[in-house]
Amino acid sequence: MVRLLLSIKAELENVTGLEPLDDFEYFFKVKCNSCHETHPKAVSLNRQDTYEVSGGKGSTASFVWRCGECKRESSAKFEDAYGVKPYTDENGQFAPLLVVECRGLEFIDFQPRGIWKCKGMKGTVFGDVDLESGEWNDYDEKAALPVGVSEVEGQWTRA
């Protein structure tokens, strides 16, 4: 078992507290720790989904995957005690987002597609931050400022 920490960085313009919505689909590239084969497509995980792990004596995971090359089953589970940390660093530095406990696999990429939320400088909540195209721009009426999120990147490290 390995615990992986996903950290993100982004360019934030007049917003803070960037975080995925509660029912967010996380998209990652996955690599088998047995044969080191990388799955060609991104896989998705959702914090609310649970699947039974075969041979796991009733244990569950957020993601169960069978490698197409070596056929070994692997799993991953979000660490609930850690939760999801909103990104508030405005100078483009990596900051922790979440921790995943992995068995037999590793995540090697993060695709920030999907709907996020953040807050403007005067408290305006933007709950429809779509990063599918890699950036999001809007206008904060309360603060009379343009707002935006761009250059979102992920980085995996051992937790």
Secondary structure as a PSIPRED ss2 file (coil, helix, strand):
# PSIPRED VFORMAT (PSIPRED V4.0)

   1 M C   1.000  0.000  0.000
   2 V E   0.000  0.000  1.000
   3 R E   0.000  0.000  1.000
   4 L E   0.000  0.000  1.000
   5 L E   0.000  0.000  1.000
   6 L E   0.000  0.000  1.000
   7 S E   0.000  0.000  1.000
   8 I E   0.000  0.000  1.000
   9 K E   0.000  0.000  1.000
  10 A E   0.000  0.000  1.000
  11 E E   0.000  0.000  1.000
  12 L E   0.000  0.000  1.000
  13 E E   0.000  0.000  1.000
  14 N C   1.000  0.000  0.000
  15 V E   0.000  0.000  1.000
  16 T E   0.000  0.000  1.000
  17 G E   0.000  0.000  1.000
  18 L E   0.000  0.000  1.000
  19 E E   0.000  0.000  1.000
  20 P E   0.000  0.000  1.000
  21 L C   1.000  0.000  0.000
  22 D C   1.000  0.000  0.000
  23 D C   1.000  0.000  0.000
  24 F C   1.000  0.000  0.000
  25 E E   0.000  0.000  1.000
  26 Y E   0.000  0.000  1.000
  27 F E   0.000  0.000  1.000
  28 F E   0.000  0.000  1.000
  29 K E   0.000  0.000  1.000
  30 V E   0.000  0.000  1.000
  31 K E   0.000  0.000  1.000
  32 C E   0.000  0.000  1.000
  33 N C   1.000  0.000  0.000
  34 S C   1.000  0.000  0.000
  35 C C   1.000  0.000  0.000
  36 H C   1.000  0.000  0.000
  37 E C   1.000  0.000  0.000
  38 T E   0.000  0.000  1.000
  39 H C   1.000  0.000  0.000
  40 P C   1.000  0.000  0.000
  41 K C   1.000  0.000  0.000
  42 A C   1.000  0.000  0.000
  43 V E   0.000  0.000  1.000
  44 S E   0.000  0.000  1.000
  45 L E   0.000  0.000  1.000
  46 N E   0.000  0.000  1.000
  47 R C   1.000  0.000  0.000
  48 Q C   1.000  0.000  0.000
  49 D C   1.000  0.000  0.000
  50 T C   1.000  0.000  0.000
  51 Y E   0.000  0.000  1.000
  52 E E   0.000  0.000  1.000
  53 V C   1.000  0.000  0.000
  54 S C   1.000  0.000  0.000
  55 G C   1.000  0.000  0.000
  56 G C   1.000  0.000  0.000
  57 K C   1.000  0.000  0.000
  58 G C   1.000  0.000  0.000
  59 S C   1.000  0.000  0.000
  60 T E   0.000  0.000  1.000
  61 A E   0.000  0.000  1.000
  62 S C   1.000  0.000  0.000
  63 F E   0.000  0.000  1.000
  64 V E   0.000  0.000  1.000
  65 W E   0.000  0.000  1.000
  66 R E   0.000  0.000  1.000
  67 C C   1.000  0.000  0.000
  68 G C   1.000  0.000  0.000
  69 E C   1.000  0.000  0.000
  70 C C   1.000  0.000  0.000
  71 K C   1.000  0.000  0.000
  72 R C   1.000  0.000  0.000
  73 E E   0.000  0.000  1.000
  74 S E   0.000  0.000  1.000
  75 S E   0.000  0.000  1.000
  76 A E   0.000  0.000  1.000
  77 K E   0.000  0.000  1.000
  78 F E   0.000  0.000  1.000
  79 E C   1.000  0.000  0.000
  80 D C   1.000  0.000  0.000
  81 A C   1.000  0.000  0.000
  82 Y C   1.000  0.000  0.000
  83 G C   1.000  0.000  0.000
  84 V C   1.000  0.000  0.000
  85 K C   1.000  0.000  0.000
  86 P C   1.000  0.000  0.000
  87 Y E   0.000  0.000  1.000
  88 T C   1.000  0.000  0.000
  89 D C   1.000  0.000  0.000
  90 E C   1.000  0.000  0.000
  91 N C   1.000  0.000  0.000
  92 G C   1.000  0.000  0.000
  93 Q C   1.000  0.000  0.000
  94 F C   1.000  0.000  0.000
  95 A E   0.000  0.000  1.000
  96 P E   0.000  0.000  1.000
  97 L E   0.000  0.000  1.000
  98 L E   0.000  0.000  1.000
  99 V E   0.000  0.000  1.000
 100 V E   0.000  0.000  1.000
 101 E E   0.000  0.000  1.000
 102 C E   0.000  0.000  1.000
 103 R E   0.000  0.000  1.000
 104 G C   1.000  0.000  0.000
 105 L E   0.000  0.000  1.000
 106 E E   0.000  0.000  1.000
 107 F E   0.000  0.000  1.000
 108 I E   0.000  0.000  1.000
 109 D E   0.000  0.000  1.000
 110 F E   0.000  0.000  1.000
 111 Q E   0.000  0.000  1.000
 112 P C   1.000  0.000  0.000
 113 R C   1.000  0.000  0.000
 114 G C   1.000  0.000  0.000
 115 I E   0.000  0.000  1.000
 116 W E   0.000  0.000  1.000
 117 K E   0.000  0.000  1.000
 118 C E   0.000  0.000  1.000
 119 K E   0.000  0.000  1.000
 120 G E   0.000  0.000  1.000
 121 M C   1.000  0.000  0.000
 122 K C   1.000  0.000  0.000
 123 G C   1.000  0.000  0.000
 124 T C   1.000  0.000  0.000
 125 V E   0.000  0.000  1.000
 126 F E   0.000  0.000  1.000
 127 G E   0.000  0.000  1.000
 128 D E   0.000  0.000  1.000
 129 V E   0.000  0.000  1.000
 130 D E   0.000  0.000  1.000
 131 L C   1.000  0.000  0.000
 132 E C   1.000  0.000  0.000
 133 S C   1.000  0.000  0.000
 134 G C   1.000  0.000  0.000
 135 E E   0.000  0.000  1.000
 136 W E   0.000  0.000  1.000
 137 N E   0.000  0.000  1.000
 138 D E   0.000  0.000  1.000
 139 Y E   0.000  0.000  1.000
 140 D E   0.000  0.000  1.000
 141 E C   1.000  0.000  0.000
 142 K C   1.000  0.000  0.000
 143 A C   1.000  0.000  0.000
 144 A C   1.000  0.000  0.000
 145 L E   0.000  0.000  1.000
 146 P E   0.000  0.000  1.000
 147 V E   0.000  0.000  1.000
 148 G E   0.000  0.000  1.000
 149 V E   0.000  0.000  1.000
 150 S E   0.000  0.000  1.000
 151 E E   0.000  0.000  1.000
 152 V E   0.000  0.000  1.000
 153 E E   0.000  0.000  1.000
 154 G E   0.000  0.000  1.000
 155 Q E   0.000  0.000  1.000
 156 W E   0.000  0.000  1.000
 157 T E   0.000  0.000  1.000
 158 R E   0.000  0.000  1.000
 159 A C   1.000  0.000  0.000
